[in-house]
Amino acid sequence: MTAEATEAGELRGPLTVVAPGERGATRIADRVVAKIASQAAREVIGDLPDEAGPPHATVVVHHDVARVRVHLELGYPTDIGARCARVRRHVVERVRALVGMEVSEVAVQVERLHLTPAHGAAQGRTR
C-alpha cells in the first residue's frame, strides 16, 4: 500500500485492509431478542379474546446463547400443551433466523385463560 496525504499535507503510514470479520463485534441487546420472541409468539398463537393481552418475553443472553421466557394469555378451552409447544418451536426458529443466536431454553408461562364467548354462554347445568 502507499502512504496517504492528509489535508494538512502530512503523510500517514501505509494503509492496511482489515477483513470484515476482524473489524469488531456485533452485540444484540437482550430487549431486541425479547421483541423478536414476543412477535414470534404472536405469529403462532392465533386469534385471542379481546380482553387478552399480547404475549411478551424476557430474555437473558450469555455468550450468544439466549434463554427466553414468554408470558401469554390464551382462550379457553384450548390444547394448552400443544399451543405452548408451537410457541417454543417458533421462537427458537425466529431467533435463530433473525439474530443468528442459539436458544437454549424457551419457558412459556400461561398467565391467564379467557373463556371464549361460544363456551361462556352456557353457564351451569344444561339438559
N, C-alpha and C positions, 0 to 999 in steps of 0.2 A: 504494500500500500504506500501511497505517497503522503507527505506531510501536507496539512491543510492550513491555509492562511485565515486568520480571524479578521474581524472588521478593523481591529487596531493595527493590523499589519504584522502581528506576531505569528510565529509558526507553532503549531501544536505537533505533538508526536504522531506517529503513524496510526491510522485508523484501524481498528480491529472489528471484525464481524463476529457477533455473538449469536450462536444458534438460538432460535426461538425458545426451545425447551430449557435453555440455561439462563434466560433473561430475568427470571423471577418466579414467584409463586402466585397462584390464584387462591384466594380464601373466600369461600362462600359462607355467609353468615347463617347461623342457626335459624334465624327468623325467616330467611329466604327458603330454606329447606322446609320449614314448617308451613309456609304458604303453599308450596308445591304439594305437600302431603294433604293439606286441607282441601285443595282443589281436586286432587286425585280421589279423595273420599267422596266429594260431591258428585263426581262423574259416575260413580258406581252405585250409590245408594238409591238413586231414582227419586221419584216424587215423594215428598213428605207432607204430613198435615200442615196446615197454615200456621199453627201455633208452635211447630218445631223449629228450633234454632239451627243454623247451618253448622256443619262439622268444623271443628277447629283442632289444631295439632300443636304439640310442643315437641321440640327436637333437641337432642344433645349430640354434638358431633365431636368425635375424638379420633384423630389420625385418619381422616377421610372415611370414617365409618359412622353412620348415623343410627341413633336409637330414637324411635318415633313413638309417641303416644297420641292417639286420635280419640277425641271426645265427640260423640254424636248422639243424636236423638232419632228414634225410629217410630214408625207407625206400628200399631198392634192390632191384630195378630200378624206375625211375620216369622219367618225362619231366621231367628237372630244369629245363630251359629253360621249359617250359610252366607248371610249378608256381611258379617264381620270377616269371614274368610276371604270374600271377594274384595273387601276394603284392604285387607292386609296385602293380598297379591298385587292389587293395582297400585298401592302406594309404593311398594318395592319396585315395580316396573317403571313407574313415572319418575321416581327419584333417580334411579339408575340411568334412565334415558336422558333426562334433562340436566342432571348435575354431574353424572358420572361417578356417583358415590355409592358405595355398598351400604345396605341397610341390614344391620344385624338383628334388629328386633322391631316389630310393629305391635304395640299393645293397643287394642281397641277397647275403649271404655264406653259402654252404653249408659248415658246419663239419665235418660228418661224414655218411657214408652208412651205414645199418644194413641188413644183409642181412635180408630178410623171411623168416620161417620156411618158407613154401612153397618158396622158392628156395634156402634154406640146407640142405635135406635132401640134395639131390643134390650130393655133393662128388666131384670127379674126373671121369673119363671114364665115360660110360654108352653102352650099345649099344641 
